[in-house]
Structure formats: C-alpha cells, structure tokens
Amino acid sequence: MSHEHVRTGFVGGGRVTRVLVGGWRHAGALPAESLVNEPDDAAFAQLAEQCPEVRRVPLEEVAAADVVFLALHPPVFAAMLPALRSCLGAQALVVSLAPKITLSALTRGLGTARVVRMIPNAPSIIGRGYNPVAFGEGIDAAARQDLSVLFAPWGAWPVVQERDLEAYAILTGMGPTYYWYQWQALREAAGQFGLSPERADEALRHMLDGALATLLQSGLSPAGVMDLIPVRPLQAIEEPVAAAYSTALPALFAKIKPAV
C-alpha cells in the first residue's frame, strides 16, 4: 500500500495530529485522504491552517479509514472506545498515540487486535522524529509493511517492548520541552551579543550535536564531561534543575504507567 492510496483518520485534531500530518506534508508524502474528527473549532482551525489538506468529518467517517490514529489524552479514551468500536471498519488498523492505555485494553475496547501503540516525538514534523512502536497480536507482516509507509516520513520508529513505552514518553515524547525554551533563550542572547541569526543558529546546532556526542561517546564519566569547561555561568541553577528532574519526572511516570 503506497501513501497515495491509503485513507487515514485521526480521532482528535490537536498538537499530535498537527505534528504527524505536518510531517507527511514536509516529506511530500500525504496520504490520499487525512480525515479528522475534532469537536473543538479552534483546534481544528489551527490544524487546517497548517495542513489545509485535512478534512473534518464525523467519527463514523474517520472510523471507516484504512488506518485510524487515536490522538487523544488517556482520560478521554474510556468514553471514546465504545463509540469508535460501533463503527470501526473490520480491516482498519488502529494506532494509539497515547501512553497508559495498553494494547490489551485497546483490543478489549475496540474488539480488534489490529492495534498499535506509538509514542510520537515532535521533530516528526520535519522528518527527524524518534517514535517507538509496539504492535498488537493482530498486526501481521503485511500490516507492518502498510504502516511503515506512513511511519517512515516521520523519522525513526524502533519496535520496542510495550512495557517501555511510558519511559519513552518521558524521555523522547516530552523530552524536547525540557530544552527548547533554554535553546531559544540562548539564541536570543547570542543576538544581543552581536551574532547574526544565521551564525548563531549554525553555532548552536554544532554545539548541541557535539555536546551530546561528548556525553555519550567520549568514554569519560558524566562528572568528567561536566568538568571539561572551567566556567559554568548558570551553575547556581544546576542543582534545582537536576532536583526537578528527580522529582517531577518520576511522579509523571507513575501517573502514566499502566496499572498492572
């Protein structure tokens, strides 16, 4: 199945849908149709402004698509699954984009084992995402091949153990939010110091790439890496920031981890 012939449907038209449809658009790989069921007018208007190819339709029409993406927050799933089950196509592939709701819960709620879970990563909007995937029992080789056509334009999509998906949600799904505001503040500071936006962005790109490679590949201990630069202008806030990681992230992980 090529992307030109597949019909996709999204239950929910918020940020995640904007990222994924935007990624197809960026790659020139839009499916034949991208249907969206989104009750909020403002949310759909934002999606349609960025991706005018999407079409807003009732849930029944979304459920009749070849591949149905569930772009919903976990608390809304319980109410949505029975409504979706009543109109879901017999051969539809369902891809959940949320943490916490397991493959077995999806199978029970939808009456089909043709279910997949993915933790989406925002850089998918430019084809640079890292989107871990776990497949349900009803996903055979042919279905995986069909899905690969849709997943590939977003970037990497490693197949992982389902039990690890919530950890990926913390690490990769939400990870950019831990840094984006800091990088933007650094870009603005570089401008204040006289660098052009082009020179600042090039320097930032190389600095971040090299800094991460040094942490992961130098063979030095984390403390050894952090000791490579003698001046640390923001050292005063390092301890509270590290403390936030050690408290806020475990609390969030406990909240999204499926009940055993």
C-alpha positions in Angstrom: 0.0 0.0 0.0 1.5 3.4 -1.0 0.8 6.6 0.8 -1.1 7.9 -2.3 -3.8 5.2 -1.8 -4.2 5.0 1.9 -7.0 6.8 3.8 -6.1 7.9 7.2 -8.3 9.1 10.0 -7.5 11.0 13.2 -9.7 11.0 16.3 -8.5 14.3 17.7 -7.0 17.2 15.8 -4.7 18.8 18.3 -0.9 19.1 18.6 0.0 15.5 17.9 -2.1 15.4 14.7 -0.6 18.7 13.6 2.9 17.2 14.1 2.2 14.0 12.2 0.2 15.4 9.3 2.8 18.2 9.1 5.5 15.5 8.8 3.8 13.9 5.9 3.4 17.3 4.3 7.1 18.1 4.9 8.1 14.9 3.2 5.7 15.3 0.3 4.1 12.0 1.4 0.5 13.0 2.3 -1.9 10.0 2.1 -4.9 10.0 -0.3 -7.0 11.4 2.5 -6.5 12.7 6.0 -9.8 12.8 7.8 -10.1 14.4 11.3 -12.8 14.2 14.0 -12.2 17.2 16.2 -15.1 18.8 18.2 -13.2 21.9 19.1 -13.5 24.6 16.3 -10.3 26.4 17.4 -8.2 23.3 17.5 -9.4 22.3 14.0 -8.8 25.8 12.7 -5.2 25.7 13.8 -4.7 22.2 12.2 -6.4 23.3 8.9 -4.3 26.5 8.8 -1.1 24.4 9.0 -2.3 21.5 6.9 -5.2 22.6 4.6 -5.5 19.1 3.1 -7.2 17.7 6.2 -11.0 17.3 6.1 -13.2 17.5 9.2 -15.7 14.7 9.3 -18.0 12.8 11.8 -16.5 9.9 13.8 -18.2 7.3 11.6 -16.2 8.5 8.6 -12.9 8.6 10.4 -13.6 5.1 11.7 -14.0 3.9 8.1 -10.4 4.9 7.1 -7.7 2.3 6.4 -5.6 3.5 9.4 -7.2 5.2 12.3 -4.9 7.3 14.7 -6.2 7.9 18.2 -4.7 11.3 19.1 -6.4 11.6 22.5 -5.3 12.1 26.0 -5.6 9.0 28.2 -8.6 10.3 30.3 -10.8 10.5 27.2 -10.1 7.0 25.9 -12.7 5.2 28.1 -15.6 7.3 26.7 -14.3 7.2 23.1 -13.6 3.5 22.6 -17.2 2.2 22.6 -18.3 4.9 20.1 -15.4 4.0 17.9 -15.9 0.3 18.2 -19.5 0.6 16.9 -18.4 2.0 13.6 -14.8 0.8 13.1 -14.0 -0.9 9.8 -13.3 -4.7 10.0 -9.9 -4.3 8.4 -8.9 -1.0 10.0 -5.5 -0.6 11.6 -5.7 1.4 14.8 -2.7 3.4 16.1 -2.9 4.8 19.6 -0.6 7.8 20.2 -1.1 8.0 24.0 0.7 6.5 27.0 -1.0 4.4 29.7 -3.7 2.7 27.5 -2.3 -0.8 26.8 -2.6 -2.9 23.7 -4.8 -5.3 25.6 -7.1 -2.5 26.8 -7.4 -1.3 23.2 -8.2 -4.8 21.9 -10.9 -5.2 24.5 -12.3 -1.8 24.0 -12.3 -1.9 20.2 -13.0 -5.6 19.6 -9.9 -6.0 17.3 -6.3 -7.0 17.8 -5.2 -4.9 14.8 -3.9 -2.3 17.2 -0.6 -0.5 17.5 0.9 1.9 20.1 3.3 4.7 19.2 4.9 7.4 21.4 5.2 10.3 18.9 8.1 12.8 19.0 7.6 16.4 17.9 10.6 16.5 15.5 8.5 14.2 13.3 7.1 17.4 11.8 10.4 17.8 9.9 11.1 14.1 9.5 13.5 13.9 12.4 11.3 12.1 14.9 12.0 9.2 17.2 8.7 7.3 17.6 8.9 4.0 19.4 6.2 1.5 18.4 4.7 -1.7 19.9 2.5 -4.0 17.8 -0.6 -5.8 18.9 -1.1 -9.5 18.1 -3.3 -8.9 15.1 -0.6 -6.9 13.2 0.9 -9.3 10.7 3.8 -8.7 8.2 1.5 -7.2 5.6 0.1 -4.7 8.1 3.5 -3.7 9.3 4.6 -3.0 5.7 1.5 -0.9 5.2 2.2 1.0 8.4 5.9 1.5 7.5 4.8 3.6 4.6 3.0 6.0 6.9 5.6 5.9 9.7 8.8 6.4 7.6 8.3 10.1 6.7 8.4 11.0 10.4 11.8 9.6 11.1 12.9 6.6 13.2 10.3 4.2 14.5 12.0 1.5 16.5 9.9 -1.5 17.5 10.1 -1.8 21.3 8.6 -3.8 24.2 5.3 -2.3 25.2 6.4 -2.1 28.8 9.0 0.5 27.8 6.6 2.9 26.0 5.9 5.1 29.1 9.6 5.5 29.7 10.0 6.7 26.1 7.0 9.1 26.7 9.1 10.8 29.4 12.4 10.6 27.5 11.5 11.3 23.9 7.9 12.3 23.8 8.2 15.1 26.3 12.0 15.5 26.2 12.1 18.5 23.8 10.1 20.6 26.2 12.9 20.3 28.8 15.3 22.1 26.5 13.5 24.1 23.8 12.9 27.2 25.9 16.6 27.2 27.0 17.9 26.9 23.5 15.7 29.8 22.4 16.9 31.9 25.2 20.5 31.2 24.2 19.7 32.1 20.5 18.3 35.4 21.8 21.3 36.1 24.0 23.6 35.4 21.0 21.8 38.1 19.1 22.3 40.5 21.9 26.0 39.8 21.8 26.1 40.7 18.1 25.9 37.4 16.3 23.6 37.3 13.3 20.7 34.8 13.5 22.4 32.6 10.8 25.7 32.5 12.6 24.1 31.9 16.0 21.9 29.1 14.7 24.9 27.3 13.0 26.9 27.6 16.1 24.1 26.3 18.3 23.5 23.4 16.0 27.1 22.3 16.1 27.5 22.9 19.8 24.4 20.8 20.8 25.4 18.0 18.4 29.0 17.9 19.8 28.0 18.3 23.4 25.6 15.3 23.3 28.2 13.2 21.4 30.8 14.0 24.1 28.4 12.9 26.9 27.5 9.7 25.1 30.7 8.8 23.2 33.8 10.3 24.9 34.3 7.4 27.3 34.5 10.0 30.2 32.3 9.7 33.2 29.4 12.2 33.4 31.3 14.2 36.0 34.4 14.1 33.8 32.4 15.5 30.9 31.0 18.3 33.0 34.5 19.2 34.2 35.7 19.9 30.7 34.7 23.6 30.8 36.1 25.7 33.6 33.4 28.4 33.6 29.8 27.5 34.2 27.7 30.7 34.3 24.5 29.0 35.2 25.9 26.7 37.9 23.7 28.3 40.6 20.6 26.8 39.0 22.0 23.4 38.1 21.1 21.8 41.4 17.4 22.9 41.4 17.0 21.9 37.8 18.5 18.4 38.5 16.2 18.1 41.5 13.2 18.9 39.3 14.2 16.0 37.0 14.5 13.7 40.0 11.1 14.6 41.4 8.8 15.8 38.6 9.6 13.1 36.1 9.3 10.1 38.4 5.9 11.5 39.6 4.7 11.9 36.0 6.0 8.4 35.1 4.0 6.9 38.0 0.9 8.7 36.7 1.1 7.5 33.1 2.3 3.9 33.9 -0.5 1.4 33.2 -1.9 -0.3 36.2 -0.7 -3.9 36.5 
